[in-house]
Amino acid sequence: MNIDVRSESVVYGCIKNIASEELIQQRRRNRDAMQALPSSETWSLVNREMFSLTEPGATDQSLATEVVHFGASYQGVEHEWTYWLEQFESLLRKMYWVSATVHLETEMSGLHSFVFATDGFCHEPERSDIQIRCEWVKETA
């Protein structure tokens, strides 16, 4: 099997949420949103297997920040990047969070970092606007 790794793209990042009085409800809502994503077997660009979900109650409830990590590799996802972003933003609209960062690494165009922010202190599902900022880092030889 000969795989052309030059066209491989890697996407990874994290979604952060600040602990609040409704932390347990927010974590449940966020977990349900990620579990409702399609399986990777459906060829969905954003799928539930790419997220690291901890078991309910497995993290220290007194910590101030909840961090959800995600990552996946693709063949040339930059050609479908608009669709990937649409699917990721659809997930974010269903979750509680204060920031989300996505890194896209490609051989052709270097590293792109996308930072998602909300118009308030915390994004509330279906209520807040999402803003995105892109930073491009091109490594020189």
C-alpha positions as CSV (number, residue, x, y, z in Angstrom):
1,M,0.0,0.0,0.0
2,N,1.6,3.2,-1.1
3,I,0.2,6.3,0.6
4,D,1.2,9.8,-0.6
5,V,1.8,11.5,2.8
6,R,2.6,14.8,1.1
7,S,-1.1,15.4,0.5
8,E,-2.0,14.5,4.1
9,S,-3.6,17.2,6.2
10,V,-3.8,17.2,10.0
11,V,-6.5,19.0,11.9
12,Y,-6.3,19.3,15.7
13,G,-7.3,21.7,18.5
14,C,-9.4,22.2,21.6
15,I,-12.6,23.7,22.8
16,K,-12.5,25.4,26.2
17,N,-15.4,26.2,28.6
18,I,-15.1,28.1,31.9
19,A,-16.8,26.4,34.9
20,S,-20.0,28.0,36.1
21,E,-22.8,27.2,38.4
22,E,-24.4,25.1,35.7
23,L,-21.2,23.2,35.0
24,I,-22.7,19.7,35.2
25,Q,-25.6,20.6,32.8
26,Q,-23.2,22.4,30.4
27,R,-20.8,19.4,30.3
28,R,-23.8,17.1,29.7
29,R,-25.0,19.3,26.9
30,N,-21.6,19.5,25.3
31,R,-21.0,15.8,25.5
32,D,-24.5,15.1,24.0
33,A,-23.6,17.4,21.1
34,M,-20.4,15.6,20.3
35,Q,-22.0,12.2,20.8
36,A,-24.7,13.2,18.3
37,L,-22.1,13.7,15.5
38,P,-22.0,11.2,12.7
39,S,-19.6,8.3,12.9
40,S,-16.4,8.4,11.0
41,E,-17.8,5.5,8.9
42,T,-20.2,8.0,7.3
43,W,-17.3,9.9,5.9
44,S,-18.3,13.1,7.7
45,L,-15.5,15.5,8.0
46,V,-16.3,16.3,11.6
47,N,-17.2,13.1,13.5
48,R,-17.5,11.9,17.1
49,E,-14.5,9.7,17.0
50,M,-12.2,12.7,16.6
51,F,-13.1,14.1,20.0
52,S,-11.6,12.9,23.3
53,L,-14.5,12.6,25.6
54,T,-14.0,11.9,29.3
55,E,-16.5,9.9,31.2
56,P,-19.0,11.9,33.1
57,G,-17.7,12.6,36.6
58,A,-14.1,11.6,35.6
59,T,-12.7,15.1,35.8
60,D,-12.2,17.3,38.8
61,Q,-15.4,19.4,39.1
62,S,-13.5,22.1,40.9
63,L,-11.3,22.9,38.0
64,A,-12.0,26.3,36.4
65,T,-11.6,25.2,32.7
66,E,-13.0,22.2,30.9
67,V,-10.9,21.3,27.8
68,V,-12.1,19.1,25.0
69,H,-9.3,17.9,22.6
70,F,-9.9,16.8,19.0
71,G,-7.8,15.7,16.1
72,A,-7.9,13.8,12.8
73,S,-5.8,13.3,9.6
74,Y,-7.2,13.6,6.1
75,Q,-6.2,13.4,2.5
76,G,-6.2,17.0,1.3
77,V,-8.9,18.4,3.6
78,E,-7.9,21.9,2.6
79,H,-9.8,21.4,-0.6
80,E,-13.0,20.8,1.5
81,W,-12.1,23.3,4.2
82,T,-15.2,25.4,3.9
83,Y,-17.3,22.3,4.5
84,W,-15.1,21.3,7.5
85,L,-15.6,24.7,9.0
86,E,-19.3,24.6,8.5
87,Q,-19.6,21.3,10.2
88,F,-17.4,22.4,13.1
89,E,-19.3,25.7,13.6
90,S,-22.6,23.7,13.5
91,L,-21.2,21.7,16.5
92,L,-20.1,24.8,18.3
93,R,-23.6,26.4,17.9
94,K,-24.9,23.4,20.0
95,M,-22.4,23.8,22.8
96,Y,-21.3,26.0,25.7
97,W,-17.8,27.3,25.3
98,V,-15.6,30.4,25.7
99,S,-13.0,29.7,23.0
100,A,-12.1,27.1,20.4
101,T,-8.9,26.8,18.5
102,V,-8.4,24.7,15.3
103,H,-5.0,24.1,13.7
104,L,-4.8,22.9,10.1
105,E,-1.4,21.6,9.0
106,T,-0.7,21.0,5.3
107,E,2.4,20.3,3.3
108,M,1.3,22.8,0.6
109,S,0.3,25.8,2.6
110,G,1.8,25.4,6.1
111,L,0.0,25.9,9.3
112,H,-3.3,27.8,9.7
113,S,-4.7,28.5,13.1
114,F,-8.4,29.4,13.5
115,V,-9.6,31.0,16.7
116,F,-13.3,31.0,17.4
117,A,-14.7,33.6,19.8
118,T,-18.2,34.5,21.0
119,D,-19.8,37.9,21.3
120,G,-20.3,37.4,25.0
121,F,-18.6,35.9,28.0
122,C,-19.6,32.4,27.1
123,H,-21.3,31.0,24.0
124,E,-24.7,29.6,24.8
125,P,-26.2,27.0,22.5
126,E,-28.4,28.6,19.7
127,R,-28.1,32.0,21.3
128,S,-24.7,33.6,20.6
129,D,-22.9,34.7,17.5
130,I,-19.6,33.1,16.6
131,Q,-16.6,35.0,15.3
132,I,-13.6,33.5,13.6
133,R,-10.0,34.7,13.1
134,C,-7.5,33.0,11.0
135,E,-3.7,33.2,11.4
136,W,-1.4,31.7,8.8
137,V,2.1,30.6,9.7
138,K,4.4,29.5,6.8
139,E,7.6,27.9,7.9
140,T,10.6,28.9,5.9
141,A,13.4,26.5,5.1
